[in-house]
């Protein structure tokens, strides 16, 4: 059974940066591709950034130019570098690949 574990969330001030990590227990990111999703209270889960199995990134309009998704195949880890964070980025961030999901990591952007 593949497991995905997110880390790196926390409290950050507006304008700050965080880097999230998602580590898989197997080499699945080059097979399925991977996405970072987020869910804010009272809202639906939305795709923030994705990376195809071939390494092509895509981003939601709301985060373009601020977030960067990347992958380290040797470590079975995908990163989400988040910069210029806004209060509206506050959410639980999840990593998903194929049918596999992590449990999420909370990002709170507040002064």
C-alpha positions as CSV (number, residue, x, y, z in Angstrom):
1,X,0.0,0.0,0.0
2,X,1.4,3.3,-1.1
3,X,1.5,6.1,1.5
4,X,1.9,9.8,1.0
5,X,3.1,12.0,3.8
6,X,2.9,15.8,3.7
7,X,5.0,18.1,5.9
8,X,6.1,21.7,6.1
9,X,2.9,23.4,7.0
10,X,2.6,26.1,9.7
11,X,1.8,29.6,10.5
12,X,3.3,32.3,8.3
13,X,2.8,36.1,8.0
14,X,1.3,37.5,4.8
15,X,4.1,37.9,2.2
16,X,6.0,35.1,3.7
17,X,7.1,31.7,2.2
18,X,6.8,28.1,3.0
19,X,7.9,24.9,1.4
20,X,5.7,21.8,1.6
21,X,7.0,18.3,1.0
22,X,5.1,15.2,0.0
23,X,7.1,11.9,0.3
24,X,5.8,8.7,-1.1
25,X,6.6,5.2,0.1
26,X,7.2,4.1,-3.4
27,X,8.2,5.5,-6.8
28,X,4.8,6.6,-8.0
29,X,5.2,10.2,-9.0
30,X,6.8,9.2,-12.3
31,X,3.9,6.8,-13.0
32,X,0.9,8.8,-12.0
33,X,1.9,12.4,-11.8
34,X,1.0,14.3,-8.7
35,X,-1.0,17.2,-7.5
36,X,-1.1,19.6,-4.6
37,X,-4.6,20.4,-3.6
38,X,-6.0,22.6,-0.8
39,X,-9.2,22.8,1.1
40,X,-10.2,25.9,3.1
41,X,-13.0,25.7,5.7
42,X,-16.4,25.6,4.1
43,X,-14.9,25.3,0.6
44,X,-14.3,22.4,-1.9
45,X,-10.9,20.9,-2.4
46,X,-9.2,22.5,-5.3
47,X,-6.1,21.7,-7.4
48,X,-3.3,24.2,-6.7
49,X,-0.5,22.8,-8.7
50,X,0.2,19.6,-10.7
51,X,3.1,17.8,-12.2
52,X,2.6,15.2,-14.9
53,X,4.5,12.0,-14.8
54,X,6.8,13.5,-17.5
55,X,7.5,16.5,-15.4
56,X,5.2,19.2,-16.9
57,X,3.9,21.6,-14.3
58,X,0.5,23.4,-14.2
59,X,-0.9,25.9,-11.8
60,X,-4.2,27.3,-10.7
61,X,-4.5,31.0,-11.8
62,X,-4.7,32.0,-8.2
63,X,-1.1,30.8,-7.5
64,X,0.7,31.4,-10.8
65,X,3.9,33.2,-10.3
66,X,3.8,32.6,-6.5
67,X,3.9,28.8,-6.2
68,X,6.4,26.3,-7.7
69,X,6.0,22.5,-7.8
70,X,9.0,20.3,-8.2
71,X,10.0,16.7,-7.8
72,X,13.0,14.8,-6.5
73,X,12.8,11.3,-8.0
74,X,15.6,9.9,-5.9
75,X,13.8,10.9,-2.7
76,X,10.3,10.1,-4.0
77,X,9.4,13.6,-2.9
78,X,7.4,16.4,-4.4
79,X,7.7,20.0,-3.2
80,X,5.5,23.0,-3.3
81,X,7.4,26.2,-2.8
82,X,5.0,28.9,-1.8
83,X,5.9,32.6,-1.8
84,X,4.1,35.9,-1.4
85,X,1.6,34.1,0.7
86,X,-1.8,35.7,1.3
87,X,-4.5,35.1,3.9
88,X,-6.6,33.4,1.3
89,X,-4.0,30.7,0.9
90,X,-4.9,29.4,4.3
91,X,-6.1,25.8,4.0
92,X,-5.2,22.2,4.5
93,X,-2.9,21.2,1.7
94,X,-3.0,17.7,0.4
95,X,-0.8,15.7,-1.9
96,X,-2.5,13.3,-4.3
97,X,-1.2,10.8,-6.9
98,X,-3.3,8.3,-8.7
99,X,-5.8,7.0,-6.1
100,X,-3.4,7.8,-3.2
101,X,-3.8,10.7,-0.9
102,X,-1.9,12.1,2.1
103,X,-3.6,13.3,5.3
104,X,-2.7,16.9,4.7
105,X,-0.8,19.7,6.3
106,X,-2.2,22.9,7.6
107,X,-1.0,26.3,6.2
108,X,-2.2,29.4,8.0
109,X,-1.4,32.8,6.7
110,X,-2.1,35.4,9.2
111,X,-0.5,38.4,10.9
